[in-house]
Structure formats: structure tokens, C-alpha cells
Amino acid sequence: MMQMYRRPILEEYEKLVVRMNTPRVMIDNAGCVNATRIMIDSAKKDGILLDAVQVLTDLNLSIKKGYVSSDGRWNMDVFHVTNLDGSKLTDDSIINCIEQSLGTIHRTRSKSIDGMTALELTGTDRVGLLSEVFAVLSDLNCDVVESKVWTHNGRIAALIYLKDCDSGFSIEDSQKIDRIEARLRNVLKGDNDIRSAKTSVSVAVTHTERRLHQMMFADRDYDRTPIAKTQHSLLVSVQNCLEKEYSVVNIQCKDRPKLLFDVVCTLTDMQYVVFHATIDTTEDGAYLEFFIRHIDGTPISSEAEKQRVILCLRGAIERRASEGVRLELLKPDKPGLLAEVMRTFRENAINVMQAEISTSMGMALNVFYVTDAVGQAVDMKVIESVRERIGSGYLRVKEVAAYGKAGSEEENRGSLGSAVLVSLGNLLRRNLYNLGLIKSYC
């Protein structure tokens, strides 16, 4: 008889545990004039904010505003999002996908790389380096299925997903893997990078862009002298809120896609926990404020640590800040195509600053951000010559403006200083107002 009563109690307890560990997602299109409001109510867990932001950015949504509040054992995140055209989300399939993805973020960490070999590269960037890398892979009968490449402060990080051309599957031959690593390491070393060039085959499944951040962070790209002076205005400050035992991070810069992901990813991988945050974007720029602590519950304790956080966040924001000309290649895929395209770039002294390589249904879908050999705009006559060699019908050119300024240096410094003075009480009242729990936070 006791067992009969115990089973319903256990079942109810199990249901309660599931509910507590499953985020509650609410999507509202009526409460905001020009954006869709997404509210995520969940039990507190390490990395939950990054997981949520990752889901939204992977769905190509633009986060216009955001409010994060995490106290005790519960977490509430609110995001105002639009599609890339700046419109509300009205497609039911997208809304359902958001609800499903956010509702399972505790269990969904990253995409599968089954059937592919993940190759990681870091080293000193130079004109023609990617041409040499992809030429080696082509020579070793490797098919590049996907790849992302970032450069920053003269360093390069690449994550390349490969298949064996003959078998069509991942590369299992350990001797071939050793040959790939050895030859690419020699390419990366060049004449002056004997110590820091690295190649490795990864078995861990990690979100591609997060892994690129981790690779460049480990390579200390943030602590290297920039090759060319950046043209954009970016301000990062760190203050301590001693009364509440938080450190307050303020960021002001030009808004761009995936900005919030890059910042939260870096804070998370540096072992900081975000307890409260506000994100606000306007035509003039993005303004982000984070109340953080170490994973052990303590705030930042020294000036040296503050400066390190500032450097690391600047690096994370600058890595994806694309400058130059955007080239989009859409062409039937074939063995060695990528090596041919990269060789054409090298022969015309074009440097690839970023690359995103993918293949789908027999088509190569590639995006390149390029400059000339010294980081300046490429002469359009050179671009036209490259288009003729590759096939003008296959290569689309889109001019990309430099990562611009967001106000004068004096204006930025003043507004950022004012932002630092925003109290935690005001932040929490603003969160409550956004959730409809109070009528005003003024």
C-alpha cells in the first residue's frame, strides 16, 4: 500500500524537476511596436545566457534590446529581436523554431560534426596564407565541406571541416592526419612563426564561432600590436560596484550582427558570470552594461585584471568587425575549386581577412572579406580582374563600409561615464517594467 502512494509522489516530483530544468519561453508580438519580445524564464545554470544568445544569433535574429536578471536560483532574460530586415517575426515556423530551440537549450549544445574531420589552425597571418593552406588540403585529397576563418592583429584562426575525397567520409587514417597536420604546420610557420603556429584535429563538438573565439583568446591576439590603426570607435570600461559586490562592464561601439554573442561568449570563457545586464541599440551605436562576478562569486580584484578584461573584450568585438570588400562566390563545386580561388586572390595581392566556406547540393557558397596587402581598400580594377578569372557570373561584389564611428571621442567618453553611474536598483526596475510587473521605472 505504501508503494502505491509513493509512486504518484515520485512521478509528481519528477515532473517538477523537469519543469524546473526546462526554460519557459514566451514570445510576444503585441507589447513592442517595432520588435518581437522574447522572454526566457529558467532555473539558474552556468552558461544559460550564452546558450540563449547563441540560439537567437544562429537563427540570424538581430537583438535590439535586452534585459538580464539573475538572482538566487532563477534567471529571467528578455530580448527585443527583429529579423535582418528590421521587421518583427511573423513567420510561425520561425517562432516555433525559437520556442523549441530555447526550450531545449539545456540539452542542445552544438551542431554535430559526424562524417567530418575538424581541423584547427592558428598562426601569423600573411597574404596568400589561405591559398597555401587550401592548396595543401587539395593536394592531400581532402574535401573542404565547411570552414570559418578570422584574422585579428596579424593573427589567424581557422576551423575547417573536411572529408576524404575518395570515401566521402571523415578521415580516419592516423598517418594521413599526421601528414595533414605536419604540412599545414610548416605552411603556418613560414619564415617567422616557429613557435606559435599550431595545427590540430579536434574531436570535441563545439559551436564553431565560440571555438574561434577560444582559439584566438588562447593565441592572445588581444595582446598584440595591431597591424593597422582601427578606424572605429570602441569604448570598454570596467568599474567595481562595491556596495553590491559586482564588477560593472560598459561597452559602447557601433552595432552589428552577433555583437552580444561575441561579448557574452568571451565573458563566459573567461569564467565570469553575468548576473544582470542591459543591451540597447540605436542608429548611433550599441550600449551594453553587464554586472558580473567571478565564477567563485567575487568581483574583479585588481587593476591588472580590469585591463585584461578590457583588452579581451575589445579583441572579441574587433575580430568580427569586417572591413574591406565582401566577395560572394556561388559556383558549382569541384575538387580543388577553393584552392583555385585562393590562388587567384594571392596572385593579385588580395588578403582575405575573413572567410566563410560552405557547400550545399553540389554548390560552393563562399563569402570573403578582402583588403589589399597592407589592409587598405582593394582597387576595383583588381577586383574586376579577379572576377574575370574566376567567372564574373559566379562572383558577386559588395562594397563594405569601414567599421564606423559612433560619435566623437569626447561624446563617447562622456556618455560612457554616465552609463557607469547607473545603479543596480535602476537596472532591476527597468527589468520589472519590461516584464509588465510595474508601470514605470522612471
N, C-alpha and C positions, 0 to 999 in steps of 0.2 A: 504493500500500500504506500509506503514511504517513497519507493522508487517512482510510482505513478505520479505523485505530487512533485517529485524532484525534476522529472523530465520537462514539464512545461516551464518551470522556473529557469532551467538551464537554457531552454530554447529562447525564452524572452531575453535572457542575459546575452546570448549570442547575437540576437537581433540588435540589442542595444550597442554592443561592441562594434558591429558592422556599421550602424548609423553614425556612431561617434567617429569612426575612422573613414567615412565616406563623405567627401565635401558636398555641401548643399549649394547648388548653383541656381541663381535666379537671374533671368535676362529680361530687361525692361526697356521697351522702346517708347514708352509714353512719358517718362519722367524727365527726359532731357531733350531739348529742342533739336540739337544737331549731332547727337551721338547716341549709341546704344549703351545702356548701363548694364554692366555685368557684376554681380555680387557673388562672392565665394565665401561661404561660411564653413569653417572646418576646425577640427582639432589641431592644436599646435604641433608642428613637426619640423625638424630640421630640413631646410631646402624647399619648403612648401611654396614660398613666394616665388622662387626661381622656377619651380615646376609650372606654376600658373602663368607666369610671364612667358615662359618658353612655349607653352601651348598656344597662346594668343599670337606671338610673333611667327610661329611656324605656320599659322593659318593666314599669314600676310595681313594681319589686322594692325591698324595704327592706334596706339594708346595715346589719347589726347589728354586725359586727366586720370589721376589715380590716387587712392587713399588706402593706406595700410594701417591696421591697428592690431597689435598682438600683445595681449596681457594674460597672465596666468596660463591657462591651458587651452585658450581658444584664440582663433585667428579670424579676422574679417578683412577681406580685400575687396575694394570696389574700383572698377576700371570703366572709364568712358572711352569707347572704341568706335572706329569707323573702318570702312574698307579703304583700299588705297586711293579710291577716288574721292574720299572725304565724306561719303554718304553713310547713313545708318544701315544696319544689317537687316535686310528684309527677306532674304532667301531662307526658307525654312530648313533646307538641307544644311546650310552653314550654321544656323542656330542650333540645330540638333547635334551637329558635329561638335560645337563648342560645349554644349551640355554634357555630351558623352565623354569628351576628352578631359574636361575639367573635373568631371565626376569620378574619373579613374586615375587621377594624377599620382595617387599613392602607389599605383601598381604599374604605371606606364612610364618608363624612364627614357627610352631612346629607341630609334629605329633598329631593325635587325640588319646585320651585315652578312647573313647567311649566303653562301655561294660566292663571296668576295673576300679578297685579302686586303686588309687595311694597312697602308704604308704611311709612316710618319717621317717627315723631313724637316730639319731646321738648319739654318746656316746663314752665311753672309750673302745678301742679295747682290746681283750684278746683271748687267744687260746680257741677255742670251742664256741665263742660267736655266730657265724653264725649258728652253729649246734643247739644251743638253740633257736635262732630266728625262723629257719625254722621248728623245731620240734613243736613250739607253733602254727605256722600257719597251719601245718598239722593236729594238734590236734583239731584246731578250724574249720576244714573242709574248708580251704582256698587253692585254686589252684594258685600257683605262675606261672604266664604266662611269665613275663619278670622281670629282676632285674639287677641293676648295683651296685657294692659295691666298694668303695675306702677306703683305710686306709692311714694315714699320721701322723707322730709324735705321735703315740699312740692313735689317734682318728679314728673313723669310721663313714662313712656316707653311707647310703643305700637308694636307691629308688626302691620300689618293687611294681609291678603291679599285682593285684590279681583279681580272680574271685571266686564266690561261687561255691564249688564243686557240690552242688545239682542242682542249677538253671543254672549254666554255664554263669551267668551274673555278673555284678558288685554287690557289697554288699551294699544293701540299708537299711538294718535293723540297726537303730541307736544304739540299745542296743548291737548288735554283734560288731559293730565298736568300741563302748566303751570298750567291753571286750578285743578286739584285742589290742587296744592302752594301756590299763591298764596292761595286761600281758606282753606285749613287753617292756613296760617302766620298769617293775620290773626286767626283764631279763637284760636290758641295765644298770640299776643301779648297779647290782651286789652288792659288798660289799663296794665300794668306789666311786661311781659316783652318789650320791644322787641328786646333783643339776643340772648337765649338761646333763643328759640323756633325750632325747626328742623323742616323737613319735607323728605323726600327719597324718591325712588323708588329702591329697591335692585335691583341686577342680580346681586349676589353671592348665592350659596346658602350660608347659614349656619344652624346649629342655632338655632331660634327663641329659646330661653331663654338660650343663650350670647350671642346678639346683643343681647338685652335687657340683660344684664349689661354688655356692651361700651358700649351706648348710655348707660346710667346712669353708668358709670365715666367716659366722655368728658364727660358733663354735670356731673361732680364732685358728684353727690348726696351722697357720703360726707362731703364737706367743708362741708356746710350745716347750719345750726342746725335741730334737729328742731322740728316744729310743736307736737308734744305729747311729754311725757316718756314714754319707753318703760317698760312695766311688767315686762319680762322681765329675767332675769339673764344677762348675756353677758360673758364674760371672754376677752380675747385678749392674749397676751404674746409678745414676740419676744426671744430671748436668742441670744448667739453661743457656739458650741462651738468655741473657738479651737484646741483640740488636733486636731480633725478638719476644721477649716475649713468648718463648716456654720453656718447660722443655724437656730435651733430655734423653730418656731412652735407654741404651745399654745393650744388653744381649748376652752372649757368653756361649754356652753349647753344649753338644752332640745333634745332630739332632735326631729326632724321629717323628713318625706319630702324627699329631694333635698338635704339639708344638705351631704353630701360633694361632690356635683356643684357646688354654688354656691361652695364653698371652693376646690376644685381648679381650677375654671374661672377664678376670679379670680387665683390664683397663676400659672396658665399665661399668662393675658393680660397679667399684669404682668412677664412674661419671667423667671419663676423656674422652676427645675427641681426637682421632688421626687425625692430620692434614696432616702429611707426614710420610712416613716410607719406609725403605728398608729391605728386607729379603734376605739373601744369605746363601746357604748351600753348604758345601764341604764335602769331605771324613773326614776332620778333625773336623768338627762341624758345628754349626749354628750360624750366626751372625745377630742379629736383632737390628734395630735402629728405634725409634719412637719419633716424635716431637709431644708433647701433651700439652693440656691445660685443666683446669677445665671446666666443662660444662658451667660455667659463663664467660669463656674467659680468665681467669687468669692462670699464671703458678704456679707451686708448690712454696709455700712461705716460708717454714721453713725447717730446718734440720730434725726435728722430722718427718715431713710429708715425706721427702725423704726416711728416714729409713723405714717408714711404707710401702711405695710403694715397696721398695726393698724386704722387708720381704714377702709381699703379692705375688709378682711375683715369688719369689723363691718357696713359697708354692704351687702356681699354677702349676709350672713346675715339682716339685717333686712328686705331688700327682699321676701323671700318669706314672712316671718313674718306670716301673716294674722291679723287681729283683726276683731271685729265679728260680723255675721250673714252666713251663707252662704245665698245665694238661688240655687236651681237652676231654670232655665227649660227646659221641654220642650214645644215648641209647633210646629204646622205652620208652616213658613217661608213668608214672603211678602215682596214688596218693601216696604221701609220698616219692617219689624217691629222691628228693632233700634233705629231712631230713635224709635219709639213707646214702647218700654220705657224707654229712657234719658230721654225727656221726662217720663214718669211719675215716675221717680226724682227728677229735677230739681225738678218741681213740688211734691214732698213733702220737699224739702231733704235728700235722701239723697245721700251722697257715695260713689262707687264707688272703693274702694281697690285692688282687683284685679279683673280680668275675664278670662275665657277663653271665647272665642266659637268655635263650630264649627257646621257644618251637615252633615247626612248623610241621604240618601234623602228629601229634602224636609222634614226636621225641623230646627228650630233647637235646638241643645244648648248652653246658655249657663250659665256659673257666675259669680256676682258675690259679692264680699265688700264689705259696705257698712257705713258708720257714719253718724252724723248730721253736720251741717255742721261741728262742732268736733271731730270724731274720737271721740266717745263712742258708747255703745250706742244703737241706734235704738229708739225707743218702739215696742213691739209693736202698739199701736193704729195707728200709722202704717204698719207693715208689713202689717197686715190690710187697711188701706185700699188700699194698692198692689196687694195680691193680688186684691182685688175688681175693680179697674180692669183689670188685665192678664188676669185669669181665675184664680180660686183653684185650679182643677184643673190649671192649667199651671205654676204657680209653687210650688215646694216650699221650705219654710223649714227651715233647720237652724242652731240656735244654735251659735256657735263661741266657746269659752273664749279669754280673752286668752292671749297667748303667755307662759306662766307662768314662775315662778322655779324654779331648780334648786339649792335650798339657800340658806342665808343668805350675806350678803356676806362675812362672816368665814370661813365654812366654804369658800366657793368660792376665796377668796384663798389660804387655806392649802393646799388640795388642789392648786390650780394651781401654786403654788410648788413643791410636792413633785414634781409631774409634770415640771417643768423640769429637775429633777436626774436624771431617768432617763438613763442613759448609752447611747451608741450600741451598746456591746457587749451590754447587756441587750436592746436592741431587736432586734439581729440574732439573739441566742439564741432570743428568743421567736418570730421568723420561722421559724427552723430547727425549733423544737418543733412549730409549727403544720403544717409540711410533713412531719412524721414522721421527720425526719433525726436528731433527738436525743430522748432520753427525758424530759428535764426542762430547764427554763430557770431554775428557782428558785436 
